[in-house]
Amino acid sequence: MTLPMSDPTAWATAMNNLGMAPLGIAGQPILPDFDPALGMMTGIPPITPMMPGLGIVPPPIPPDMPVVKEIIHCKSCTLFPPNPNLPPPATRERPPGCKTVFVGGLPENGTEQIIVEVFEQCGEIIAIRKSKKNFCHIRFAEEYMVDKALYLSGYRIRLGSSTDKKDTGRLHVDFAQARDDLYEWECKQRMLAREERHRRRMEEERLRPPSPPPVVHYSDHECSIVAEKLKDDSKFSEAVQTLLTWIERGEVNRRSANNFYSMIQSANSHVRRLVNEKAAHEKDMEEAKEKFKQALSGILIQFEQIVAVYHSASKQKAWDHFTKAQRKNISVWCKQAEEIRNIHNDELMGIRREEEMEMSDDEIEETTERKETEESALVSQAEALKEENDSLRWQLDAYRNEVELLKQEQGKAHREDDPNKEQQLKLLQQALQGMQQHLLKVQEEYKRKEAELEKIKDDKLQVEKMLENLKEKESCASRLCTSSQDSDYPLEKTLNSCPVKSEREALLVGIISTFLHVHPFGASIEYICSYLHRLDNKLISWTSFFPGCHL
């Protein structure tokens, strides 16, 4: 070689920047203890496959960090770095999964062996496609090797020591788009998508609630088990779900109708248990409220006693014997106790006011609720009678079906077994007699229920008449009140004109007039009756004074 060679450390620096063990011209390693994880140049880390982002996006180089490129010597050629003052070579957008690079500016006398010699240091080469027009395509095994090959873009290459134009060139390395790279990248993405779907499916299966247990099919044995479970509070929910499933499946027929009716009747009896349980809880709540009120009253009494102690200590007889600090503490304690006492007192008074308001609301709404409850009771009784009549009709149909089935079985038995004919006929006759008696009882009960329904209707008519009479009496009382307020006649004349026959009635008239004077907007006759009933529980002549009002 006639040209002078640069310092061997420059070659080692360039190879270290590529993340490869530096080799000499003969191929021997220059540094035997080379560590690719350590950089020989300050501020420039070596390019390694384990760097973050390598293979997908090239690692960004800070703009203030200088990139130093040195001369690279190979066996058959030499690579000279580009001018550092020139801008970096332009590259196209990186295709997804790119493993192929375009290399342009090769010498005309360059061979495939020289290309392999230069670029095999970047990584394993899978294929080289060389063209006759001084360019080629190189496909590497991994994506991060493409980033190493781009480092050589801009270098001037010279074959041996020749200065001929055909032996020189300027390398231009850029990303290349290849179908094989795109296919492998798509396969990898599909594999990742499958793994992600599998992971999500496993997570959904893990978080999915367990399936409900299957419901058994209907049979007489299972029906008896469910009927027993319906009577047990702990197993009622499970049994009701089974019953609902059977009904929705259409298991109800003529043979199983009675069994289903008994199970539905058991479910209805559970309603009473639930109502009793609710009443027990309400009772416990009322008892807890009463205990709380009593405890609060006891606490308030104790606070009153403590405050009385503080006030007695504040009197001059005992106050003069305390020190200044003790007096200050006693006054502070007294203020705190009074504040807490007032808070508890307000709370207790609020509870009592709420109870009084509830009592007054109950008294006002009591009469209307009575009417509504009476009417609803009549309606509910009528509906209950209708339901019982329907159930009796259904039972009658069921008995008729059983009679038909027994007749059919009787005919079959007559054809099959002649010796037992008389015995079976007797049994059938007895069964028919029993059914006839039961049908007669059912008819009698049906007639009795109809009579009760008619009686209830008559009672309802009487109640309506009584309500009309009460309304008339209320209008008379209001007219009497207005006439007594607007009249200017003397008291004796009004007393003579009023149809009062005894002192008892006069007392009642006075109480009612006072009550109406307190209520200037008037009051209902039921409200007046309840007020008088609270004053005296033994009013005997009130019924005669206001006929139709029942205390």
RALIN-V492158 format. One record per residue. PHI is phi in radians with two decimals (* if undefined). Layout:
BEGIN
PHI / PHI
END
This chain:
BEGIN
* / -1.47 / -1.39 / -1.22 / -1.63 / -1.37 / -1.10 / -1.03 / -1.17 / -1.12 / -1.07 / -1.12 / -1.12 / -1.12 / -1.17 / -1.15 / -1.13 / -1.41 / 1.36 / -2.10 / -1.20 / -1.17 / -2.07 / -1.46 / -1.16 / -1.41 / 1.71 / -1.41 / -1.22 / -1.30 / -1.94 / -1.16 / -1.79 / -1.30 / -2.03 / -1.15 / -1.39 / -1.92 / -1.67 / -1.53 / -1.86 / -1.25 / 1.58 / -2.07 / -1.33 / -1.26 / -1.48 / -2.23 / -1.13 / -1.57 / -1.21 / -1.13 / 1.50 / -1.27 / 1.69 / -2.02 / -2.34 / -1.10 / -1.11 / -1.23 / -1.83 / -1.01 / -1.16 / -1.51 / -1.62 / -1.31 / -1.80 / -1.77 / -1.97 / -2.01 / -1.26 / -2.03 / -1.87 / -2.00 / -1.15 / -1.94 / -2.67 / -2.30 / -1.94 / -1.84 / -1.23 / -1.32 / -1.17 / -1.16 / -1.41 / -1.34 / -1.16 / -1.15 / -1.12 / -1.37 / -2.33 / -1.42 / -1.22 / -1.29 / -1.25 / -1.16 / 1.18 / -1.24 / -2.20 / -2.02 / -2.13 / -1.72 / -2.10 / -2.02 / 1.35 / -1.30 / -1.13 / -1.12 / -1.59 / -1.27 / -1.97 / -1.13 / -1.14 / -1.15 / -1.11 / -1.12 / -1.11 / -1.36 / -1.71 / -1.25 / -1.26 / -1.44 / 2.70 / -1.22 / -1.72 / -1.58 / -2.66 / -2.27 / -2.02 / -1.71 / -1.83 / -1.39 / -1.85 / 1.10 / -2.57 / -2.72 / -2.10 / -2.08 / -1.92 / -1.69 / -1.40 / -2.25 / -1.31 / -1.18 / -1.20 / -1.12 / -1.13 / -1.19 / -1.16 / -1.13 / -1.11 / -1.48 / -1.16 / 1.74 / -1.21 / -1.65 / -1.85 / -2.39 / -1.40 / 1.02 / -1.97 / -1.35 / -1.90 / -1.18 / -1.15 / -1.28 / -1.77 / -2.22 / -3.11 / -2.04 / -1.29 / -2.23 / -1.87 / -2.54 / -1.17 / -2.22 / -1.72 / -2.20 / -1.15 / -1.12 / -1.11 / -1.12 / -1.13 / -1.13 / -1.14 / -1.13 / -1.08 / -1.15 / -1.15 / -1.12 / -1.11 / -1.12 / -1.13 / -1.10 / -1.09 / -1.15 / -1.12 / -1.11 / -1.12 / -1.13 / -1.10 / -1.11 / -1.19 / -1.14 / -1.13 / -1.22 / -1.55 / -1.22 / -1.17 / -1.17 / -1.22 / -1.18 / -1.13 / -1.19 / -1.57 / -1.20 / -1.34 / -1.28 / -2.74 / -1.10 / -1.15 / -1.14 / -1.12 / -1.13 / -1.13 / -1.13 / -1.09 / -1.21 / -1.16 / -1.11 / -1.49 / -1.78 / -1.14 / -1.26 / -1.93 / -1.16 / -1.08 / -1.09 / -1.17 / -1.13 / -1.09 / -1.12 / -1.07 / -1.09 / -1.12 / -1.11 / -1.14 / -1.21 / -1.29 / 1.53 / -1.39 / -1.38 / -2.51 / -1.16 / -1.25 / -1.70 / -1.10 / -1.13 / -1.10 / -1.17 / -1.12 / -1.14 / -1.17 / -1.13 / -1.13 / -1.12 / -1.11 / -1.18 / -1.17 / -1.16 / -1.08 / -1.11 / -1.11 / -1.14 / -1.12 / -1.12 / -1.13 / -1.10 / -1.10 / -1.12 / -1.14 / -1.09 / -1.10 / -1.08 / -1.15 / -1.13 / -1.12 / -1.13 / -1.09 / -1.14 / -1.13 / -1.11 / -1.14 / -1.14 / -1.11 / -1.15 / -1.15 / -1.10 / -1.12 / -1.13 / -1.11 / -1.12 / -1.10 / -1.07 / -1.12 / -1.13 / -1.12 / -1.12 / -1.09 / -1.09 / -1.16 / -1.17 / -1.25 / -1.41 / -1.25 / -1.12 / -1.06 / -1.83 / -1.17 / -1.21 / -1.50 / -1.56 / -1.36 / -1.15 / -1.15 / -1.16 / -1.09 / -1.09 / -1.10 / -1.13 / -1.13 / -1.13 / -1.10 / -1.13 / -1.10 / -1.10 / -1.12 / -1.13 / -1.10 / -1.15 / -1.07 / -1.14 / -1.10 / -1.17 / -1.14 / -1.08 / -1.12 / -1.14 / -1.13 / -1.10 / -1.10 / -1.16 / -1.10 / -1.08 / -1.14 / -1.12 / -1.12 / -1.11 / -1.11 / -1.15 / -1.11 / -1.15 / -1.17 / -1.20 / -1.52 / -1.10 / -1.15 / -1.10 / -1.17 / -1.07 / -1.07 / -1.11 / -1.16 / -1.10 / -1.14 / -1.14 / -1.13 / -1.09 / -1.12 / -1.14 / -1.10 / -1.11 / -1.13 / -1.10 / -1.10 / -1.13 / -1.11 / -1.12 / -1.09 / -1.08 / -1.10 / -1.13 / -1.12 / -1.11 / -1.09 / -1.09 / -1.09 / -1.11 / -1.12 / -1.10 / -1.10 / -1.13 / -1.09 / -1.09 / -1.10 / -1.13 / -1.13 / -1.09 / -1.12 / -1.12 / -1.12 / -1.09 / -1.14 / -1.14 / -1.30 / -1.50 / -2.25 / -1.32 / -1.07 / -1.59 / -1.16 / -1.15 / -1.11 / -1.15 / -1.11 / -1.08 / -1.09 / -1.13 / -1.12 / -1.06 / -1.10 / -1.16 / -1.09 / -1.07 / -1.16 / -1.11 / -1.08 / -1.11 / -1.13 / -1.12 / -1.08 / -1.12 / -1.13 / -1.08 / -1.12 / -1.09 / -1.13 / -1.10 / -1.12 / -1.12 / -1.13 / -1.09 / -1.11 / -1.10 / -1.11 / -1.13 / -1.10 / -1.09 / -1.07 / -1.12 / -1.10 / -1.11 / -1.09 / -1.08 / -1.11 / -1.12 / -1.12 / -1.09 / -1.09 / -1.09 / -1.08 / -1.10 / -1.10 / -1.13 / -1.13 / -1.12 / -1.14 / -1.17 / -1.15 / -1.11 / -1.15 / -1.15 / -1.19 / -1.24 / -1.37 / -1.49 / -1.38 / -1.91 / -1.32 / -1.13 / -1.16 / -1.15 / -1.18 / -1.19 / -1.22 / -1.20 / -1.43 / -1.35 / -1.39 / -1.82 / -1.90 / -2.60 / -1.19 / -1.10 / -1.22 / -1.13 / -1.07 / -1.13 / -1.12 / -1.13 / -1.13 / -1.17 / -1.13 / -1.13 / -1.11 / -1.25 / -1.18 / -1.25 / -1.86 / -1.17 / -1.57 / 1.56 / -2.62 / -1.31 / -1.16 / -1.19 / -1.10 / -1.13 / -1.10 / -1.14 / -1.13 / -1.17 / -1.14 / -1.22 / -1.21 / -2.58 / -1.39 / -1.95 / -1.25 / -1.77 / -1.44 / -1.20 / -1.15 / -1.27 / -1.30 / -2.11 / -1.17 / 1.67 / -1.76 / -1.87 / -1.50
END
